[in-house]
């Protein structure tokens, strides 16, 4: 059996979980807009306060991981029963 993750050196972790950066892509904004539309549709019964494109892909011109991060804020007490009944 190998080492536990908590026992590994950074070099060992980087080997197991490499991070690849790519040049900025205009497709990231489009991916975010699609996700924003999806969330607005799925959460239409819930007062969504804000949906934001966050992270390095939101910054034009810099290299980033090819993963678009989205953060949304909503009323949690209203959101729970709505999400429980949604079919994705």
C-alpha positions as CSV (number, residue, x, y, z in Angstrom):
1,X,0.0,0.0,0.0
2,X,1.3,3.5,-0.9
3,X,1.5,6.6,1.1
4,X,-1.5,8.6,2.3
5,X,-2.0,11.9,0.4
6,X,-1.3,13.8,3.6
7,X,2.1,12.1,3.8
8,X,3.2,13.0,0.3
9,X,5.6,15.7,-0.7
10,X,4.4,18.4,-3.1
11,X,6.4,16.9,-5.9
12,X,4.7,13.6,-5.5
13,X,1.2,15.2,-5.4
14,X,2.0,17.2,-8.6
15,X,2.9,13.9,-10.3
16,X,-0.4,12.4,-9.3
17,X,-2.5,15.5,-9.9
18,X,-0.9,17.6,-12.6
19,X,-2.2,21.0,-13.4
20,X,-2.3,22.0,-17.0
21,X,-2.7,25.7,-18.0
22,X,-3.8,26.7,-21.5
23,X,-3.9,30.1,-23.3
24,X,-7.0,32.2,-22.7
25,X,-10.0,31.1,-24.8
26,X,-13.1,33.1,-25.8
27,X,-15.1,29.9,-25.5
28,X,-15.0,30.2,-21.7
29,X,-17.3,33.2,-21.8
30,X,-19.7,31.3,-23.9
31,X,-19.6,28.3,-21.6
32,X,-20.3,30.6,-18.6
33,X,-23.2,32.2,-20.5
34,X,-24.7,28.7,-21.2
35,X,-24.4,27.8,-17.5
36,X,-25.9,31.0,-16.4
37,X,-28.9,30.4,-18.7
38,X,-29.2,26.8,-17.4
39,X,-29.1,27.9,-13.8
40,X,-31.6,30.7,-14.3
41,X,-33.9,28.2,-16.0
42,X,-33.5,25.5,-13.4
43,X,-33.8,27.9,-10.5
44,X,-36.6,30.0,-12.0
45,X,-38.7,29.4,-8.9
46,X,-36.0,30.6,-6.6
47,X,-34.9,34.2,-6.2
48,X,-31.3,33.9,-7.5
49,X,-29.4,37.0,-6.2
50,X,-26.3,36.7,-8.4
51,X,-24.6,34.4,-10.9
52,X,-20.9,35.1,-11.5
53,X,-18.1,33.8,-13.7
54,X,-15.2,33.5,-11.2
55,X,-11.7,32.2,-11.3
56,X,-8.9,32.5,-13.8
57,X,-11.0,31.8,-16.9
58,X,-13.0,35.0,-16.1
59,X,-9.8,37.1,-16.6
60,X,-9.2,37.9,-20.2
61,X,-5.7,37.3,-21.5
62,X,-4.2,35.0,-18.8
63,X,-3.4,31.3,-19.0
64,X,-5.8,29.1,-16.9
65,X,-7.0,25.6,-16.3
66,X,-9.6,24.7,-18.9
67,X,-12.4,24.7,-16.3
68,X,-15.0,27.4,-16.0
69,X,-16.0,28.2,-12.5
70,X,-19.5,29.6,-11.7
71,X,-20.7,30.9,-8.4
72,X,-24.3,31.6,-7.7
73,X,-26.1,33.1,-4.7
74,X,-29.7,32.3,-3.8
75,X,-31.9,32.1,-0.8
76,X,-30.8,28.8,0.7
77,X,-34.1,28.0,2.5
78,X,-36.1,28.5,-0.6
79,X,-33.6,26.6,-2.8
80,X,-33.5,23.3,-0.9
81,X,-37.1,22.0,-1.8
82,X,-36.7,23.3,-5.4
83,X,-33.5,21.5,-6.0
84,X,-34.7,18.3,-4.4
85,X,-37.5,18.1,-7.0
86,X,-35.5,19.0,-10.0
87,X,-34.5,16.4,-12.6
88,X,-31.2,17.3,-14.3
